[in-house]
Amino acid sequence: MADITGYTAYLNQSELEHAHGTLKTLLGLLIDHTKPPLVLSGLEGDAVLSYTIDSERFEGQAFIEMIEATYVAFKRAIDLMVMNTSCECNACANINTLDLKFFVHHGEFVVQELAGGEELVGADVNLIHRLMKNNVVEETAVRAYTLFTEASISQLGLEGFANSLTSYQDEFSGIGSVKCWVLDMAPVWAVHQGRSALNIDDTRAAVFVEEYPLSPELVWGYLTNPEYRSVYSNAKRQVTHARRNGRVGLGTVYECFHLDNSVSTNTVLEWEPFTRIVTENTAARSSRFIAIFELEATDIGTRVTMKYAPLRGPLIERLIGSVLFPLRYKPLAQKGMGLLKTMIEDDLADGNVAVPQTRKLTPDQIQEAASAALPTP
């Protein structure tokens, strides 16, 4: 559940006509960021409910990064609204008081088909609604957050992730004690604001392009999971070092064990979920090169562009590398991207990766939901 924070107070101080336009825009943004494997269930006032079904290819880290990407987009939209308005009404002046929080739970539910839509029903669905009425802000002083139940933390499968969170416990009649964990979203936005991009001169880089029949959110899992990276790296296996609280990100090292028994490392320099990965890779004895993966959504899925910068290091190693690259490494890189495409196509054919058909809401439906969230005059 993605729920707009501070909306009631915002309404009490705002002109309803402009407040309605703000809510409609923000609800549209939350809907647009409900991407596979998430399925949009529906709008509930100033909140958006979505779900996903357990699958073999569920990536816990990618799921968290989807939440963080949604939050960053929300904060960016708020900033743009503030910068682009010259209106002096309270509704426009108070836009920056709005924020966003998320509630994540794992459990059982039934999808009940309704006229023109669907509804999730079950005890676990009731629980996530009841969790929205909590004392997180009072107990933790965190206003924008993601609240994970212990059941959802277990399902994410990220060992050590909870170490970075704040514990929270609540009591509910008929249920008892529910243990939860709180992720502060403010640092997520702060890190995004401080990022800068490293680029490669395309005229000097080796560039490879492949298109995959999945959304960027799902392709991202294949590109970042060591099991799948081994495929497109033509390696026996890969392991990761220097994870932070169970997550791969800046500073993480992928150690790659190749078929010829050599070992190389890829150190993460940039980590922009669903968009871009930059690594510094070892080659030969002491040489290094920068590799960039860029993801772009297309009509059929995702276009992945892989760029390799020229080697940096001792002259003799650079000269040998310039000879070996077109003869050996370039064909291997092209083969690797092709093998990854075959793996994805096989997973789709075998049903190992789900591509749910999410609901499409019309602008009129979003406007209706925004209107329903306004107080009756």
Secondary structure, DSSP 4 states (H G I P E B T S, - for coil): -EEEETHHHHHHTS-HHHHHHHHHHHHHHHHHT--TT-EEEEEETTEEEEE----TT--HHHHHHHHHHHHHHHHHHHHHHHHH----SHHHHTGGG-EEEEEE-----EEEEETTEEEEESHHHHHHHHHTS--HHHHH--SSEEEEEHHHHHHHT-TTGGGGSEEEEEEETTTEEEEEEEEESHHHHHHHHT-------TTTSEEEEEEESS-HHHHHHHHHSHHHHHHHTTEEEEEEE--BTTB--TT-EEEEEETTS-EEEEEEEEEETTTEEEEEEEETTTEEEEEEEEEEE-SSSEEEEEEEPPPBS-HHHHHHHHHHIIIIIHHHHHHHHHHHHHHHHHHHHHTSS---------HHHHHHHHHHTSPP-
